[in-house]
Amino acid sequence: MTTGTDPLAEARRRVAAVYSPETFSRLAGAWGELLTAHLKSVTESRENVLNWNDPPVNIEAAGRFLDAGDPGEGLDLGRAEQRFRDLAGEALARGQNLHDPRYIGHQVPPPSPIAGLFDSLGTVTNQVMAVYEMGPWATAVERALIQRWGEAIGYRAGTFAGLITSGGSLANLTALLTARNVALEGCFETGVQAAHRPALVVQADAHYCIARSAGILGLGTDSIIKAPLDDQRRMDPGQLNLILRRLQDEGRKVIAVVACAGATPTGAFDPLEPIADICERRDVWMHVDAAHGGGTAFSERHWHLLRGADRADSVICDAHKMLFTPALCAFVFYKNREHRFDAFRQTAPYLFDPSNPGAAEYDCGLMTIECTKRAAAYGLWGLWSLCGASLFGDLVDVTFAMTRELHDMLRAADDFEPLHEPQSNILVFRHLPERLRSADLDVLGNFNREVRRRLIHSGRFYITQTPLNGGGAMRCTLMNPLTGRRELQELLEAIREIGRATLGSFL
Ligand SMILES: Cc1ncc(COP(=O)(O)O)c(C=O)c1O
């Protein structure tokens, strides 16, 4: 700090430099150049898929940038651009490259870069929501999308409602909170009582966030009853019916049945029509977790997988999975729009103006866990408006078809075993080298886990692992629509090669 100058004036000068449109324009130009080069290099598989470093190494490196970041006298445009390039370059070089066609990993897509551009409009201008007046366009975008995706699922226009929230886990929690409040009248105020003896009947492969919801909602994870699966890991409606009958005979309060449209481990779709018949007959709230499978609503080939979802009391879908938009953008739908305010039976008069009750309809904070909520749907709205909803059908069709090809390749190979028929774009399999054919499932599972770990650390491919049928296995989610036959053949070769190098410690 120089003596004789007003420190506050100096602070203002430094702040102004950070907010200057000229600074933004310079850095945005560099941003566009860097990202374009990165996307080109990554989609051509010229980088590692995952840039692996042990966590402490990365944390140390990130911290070094922070500690070197204060030049004292504020932002100098010339130096800032170079430093911005260094920082952005470092972030890109150390990340997970989802746009590489050899990324065949978690249920997280490489978002369409175009959606990323639209998303940044909301980010840079901070179009947050809770009340309509803080994010009028963000609210409009959200409502317009809810109407259209809800109708694509099969809900009738004007009769259903929805909201967007920060991820599938929060979406499931919100829908199940509504189901709990409806099942246990007054419990938002008084809490769940032991006398309620609640039960939550869930697909046995349901995502862990469902059990977590039971814990958060005061139902307790012990209230979960797992509905058995058939040989394709879909909920068995006959078994479901027996479970519900027993619970109701015992006087238990069934909060909801949670079915899956795209269950996490294998991408299985439950038979929603017979499940809906049973829930209607037994007067139980039906919830469908379509975080993964909700995108099939846009595919002529695969929409039938969601048949019956329109009879569910609530459905959740993640746009940041099969609609290929940046995270997080999750939708909750209520079949009956009367339930839209049932999750949170509260008012916050300083936010929601009581003199204008009609406005509450558009103040999304009344329906969501978030108060300040980012404009999560700009990316989806922009992409949809630019390309049409048929793009989402194409993305589903292409990724599902490649998964079928992978299945065929695995079946044709002596040293691989697919563990199920693919119902979507998730496939679990094991590598079975001849010398491990008669090994225990434990040994085989650990071998598969070790090969996968070495594979992803090598940067050559990114795939995941899961336990299935009593042992560890490898799992691919074909989330990159650019992955083709060539990458899948190379994947099997890479697994074989690493398998040979790993085998010694398992014999
Ligand atoms: C079926 C299912 N439900 C919920 C979730 C959780 O979604 P999110 O990661 O958006 O919280 C996942 C995540 O993979 C999932 O597969």
The ligand as an SDF file (V2000), in Angstrom:
LIG
                    3D

 16 16  0  0  0  0  0  0  0  0999 V2000
  -31.0210  -44.2010  -10.0990 C   0  0  0  0  0  0  0  0  0  0  0  0
  -30.3030  -43.0360   -9.4620 C   0  0  0  0  0  0  0  0  0  0  0  0
  -30.9620  -42.2480   -8.6140 N   0  0  0  0  0  0  0  0  0  0  0  0
  -30.3660  -41.1920   -8.0270 C   0  0  0  0  0  0  0  0  0  0  0  0
  -29.0600  -40.8950   -8.2720 C   0  0  0  0  0  0  0  0  0  0  0  0
  -28.4220  -39.7210   -7.5910 C   0  0  0  0  0  0  0  0  0  0  0  0
  -28.3820  -38.6480   -8.4760 O   0  0  0  0  0  0  0  0  0  0  0  0
  -27.3970  -37.4110   -8.2370 P   0  0  0  0  0  0  0  0  0  0  0  0
  -26.0230  -37.9480   -8.4170 O   0  0  0  0  0  0  0  0  0  0  0  0
  -27.8100  -36.4350   -9.2790 O   0  0  0  0  0  0  0  0  0  0  0  0
  -27.6370  -36.9180   -6.8410 O   0  0  0  0  0  0  0  0  0  0  0  0
  -28.3240  -41.6890   -9.1550 C   0  0  0  0  0  0  0  0  0  0  0  0
  -26.9140  -41.3870   -9.4410 C   0  0  0  0  0  0  0  0  0  0  0  0
  -26.2350  -42.0280  -10.1800 O   0  0  0  0  0  0  0  0  0  0  0  0
  -28.9610  -42.8060   -9.7600 C   0  0  0  0  0  0  0  0  0  0  0  0
  -28.3060  -43.6200  -10.5890 O   0  0  0  0  0  0  0  0  0  0  0  0
  1  2  1  0
  2  3  1  0
  2 15  2  0
  3  4  2  0
  4  5  1  0
  5  6  1  0
  5 12  2  0
  6  7  1  0
  7  8  1  0
  8  9  2  0
  8 10  1  0
  8 11  1  0
 12 13  1  0
 12 15  1  0
 13 14  2  0
 15 16  1  0
M  END
$$$$
